[in-house]
């Protein structure tokens, strides 16, 4: 049984598939789930393993990636608190399609397919939430693919900073991931990321103090994100 704190409940409810559930319903679901704590770089699943479980991230960040024939990582996505991982594979009873590992110290709620099916039968609102969640994720992945294919590094970085700013609801925020992980997410190298951050700072768009960013000109950052600056 997973013992959930009030903060855990708030985080779980940010996932669309659980947003309509009461605290009691979420606790009832969690009673049949496992709460897993992982160290940085610890594996969560690998390709060709049967997808018996999907996961809600309660703390930390999860990297999903594939390996090239040469053994190089191609990061597909970085997930954070309140996001779900591998639900599509688990719902379709497929194998996991990629590798997943903890980026930092991670806490997950692992939900197995049978437990989820039983919860859906008891809470029909979860079906609409599942559809919404999968639709949103498809849109997000399509947007990421478009960025990587069509937009240059400054636009991709500006978009990532705007997302961090929005999540923090503040012009000053601490990056939720290490800079090398952000570089992987936007498809560039840590060196190029650092040069682009310095360029943004030199142009008066942001101020950078370690992992703390202050946005000085939101309009210009928006223009950079859309490739108009």
N, C-alpha and C positions, 0 to 999 in steps of 0.2 A: 504493500500500500504506500502510495506517495503522500507524504504529509506536506500540504500546501500552506504557505503563509498568505496573508492578505495581499502582499506584493505579488506573489506568484499568481494569485487569482486575477489581479489587474492585468498582468502581462499576458496571461492565457487569453483573456477576453479581447485583447487587441487583435488576435487572429480571427479573421472573418468567420470561420466555421464555428467558433465558440462564442461569438459576440452576443448572440441572443440568449445564451444560457444563464440561468441563475447560479449563484454561488453554490447552492445545494447540488445542482445538477453537475457542475464541474467537479465538486468534491466527490460526488458519487462515481463519476468517470475515473477520477484519479485513484480511487480506492482499488482499482484493478490494474493500475499502471505502475511503472517503475520510475523513480527519480534517479538520474544518473549524473555523476560528477566526473569530469574528465580533465586531465592535465593538457597543457599546450602540446599540439602535434599528435595527440592520441587519436587513433583511428576510431571512427564511428561505424562506417560500413565500407565495403569494397564492391567493385563490379562483380556480377555473377553470384553474389550472395542473395539468398531468397529474401525478398522484402517483406518480412513478417511484421515489422514495426515502422511507424513514422514518428516524427519527433517535433515537440514544441520547444523552442529555445527559451529558457528562463534567465540564463545569465551567459555572457560571453558571446563569441562569434564562431561560426562554422564555415569552413571553406569546402566547397564542392568542386572537384576538379577531375580531369582525365589526364592520362599519361600518354605522351607521344611514343612512337616506336623506339625513339632514342632515350626515353625515360624522363623527358621534360614535362613539367606540370603545365597544363592549360587550365587556368582557373575559369570555371563556368559561372560561379556566383559566390558571394559572401553573404551569409545570413546572420541576423542579429536577434536580440530579445523580442519575443512576440511573434516571430515568424515560424512557419512550419517547414519541415524538410522531409522529402521522400513520400509525401502523402499520395501522389499520383501512382507511384510504383506499388505502394502497399494496397491501395484501393483496387488496382488491377491484378494484384497477386503476381507481379512480375519480379524479376531480379532487380537489384539496385543498378542504375545505369552508369554510375560513376563512383569515384572515391569521395568520402567525406571525412574531415578531421577537425579537431578543435584548433582554433587559432590561438586562443588564450584559455584561461580557466573557464570551463563551460559546465553549465548545469542544464540537463535536458529532462523533459518528461517524455518517456517512451510509451507510445500507445500501440498496442497490437491490434491487428485487423479484427479479430473476434470481439474484442472489447469495444472497439469503435462501432462495429455493426450493431451490437446490442444497444449502444447509446443512441444511435440513429433511430432505431425502432421506437425508442422511448421519447425521443425529442426530434420531431419532424422538422423543426426550425433549423436543425443542424444541416439538413440536406441543402437548403438554400444557401446557408453559410459556406458549405463545402464548394458549391458551384461558384459562388462569388469569389472565394479564395483562390480557386484554381484559375478562374478567368483573370483575376488581378495579377496572378503570378505569370500567366502567359503573356499578358500585356507588358509586364515588367521585363521579362526575358526578351521579348521582341524589341522593346526600347533599348535594352542593353546591346543586343545584336546590331541594331541600327547605329548606335553610338560608336561601337567598335569598328564598324565597317565604313561609316561615312564621316565621322567627326574626328578632328585632330585632337591631340592630347590636351591643349588648353581648354577646349570645349568640354571634354570628358571630365577633366579635373574640376572645372567651374561647376559643372552639374553635380559632381560628388560633394563639393563644398556647400552648395545650396541645399542638398538633401540633409547634410549634417546640421546646417543652420536651422532648417525647418524642424528637424527632430528635436533640437535643443530649445526651440522657440526663443532664441537669443542670437544677437549679432556676434557675441563672444561664446565660443564653445571649445571643448576639448575633443579632438578627433577620437572617434570610437574605436579606431584600429590603428595599429602601427603604420607608418608611412609606406613601408614595403608591402603591406597587405593592401593598402589603397592603390598602390602602383599595380599590383596584380589584378585588382578588380577593374581598373580602367584600361588594362592592356598596355602597360608601359613599364619602363625600368625605374628602380628607385632613384637613379641618377637623373633621369629625365624629369621625374616628379619633383625632385628638389630644385632643379633649374627652373621649372615652371612656377613653383611656389615663389622662388626669389623674384622672378619676373613680375608676378602679380603684386608682390610687395613693393618692388621698385616703382611700379606704375601707380601705387597708392590705392590699389583695389582691396588689399587685405594687409593685416599685420600678423606676422608669424612669430610666436614665442614657443619654441619646442613643438609640442602637440596642441598648443592653444592657439586658436585662430580667431581674429577679430575682423569681421567684414566691414570695411570702411566705405565701400561704394557698392550698394546692392544692385543699382541699375547697370553698372558696368559688368558686374559678375553675371547678371542675367544675360546681358548681351554676349558675353564670352561663351556662356553655356549654349546659346543658340547659334553660335558662329557668326554673330553680327558685329563683333568687335575684334 
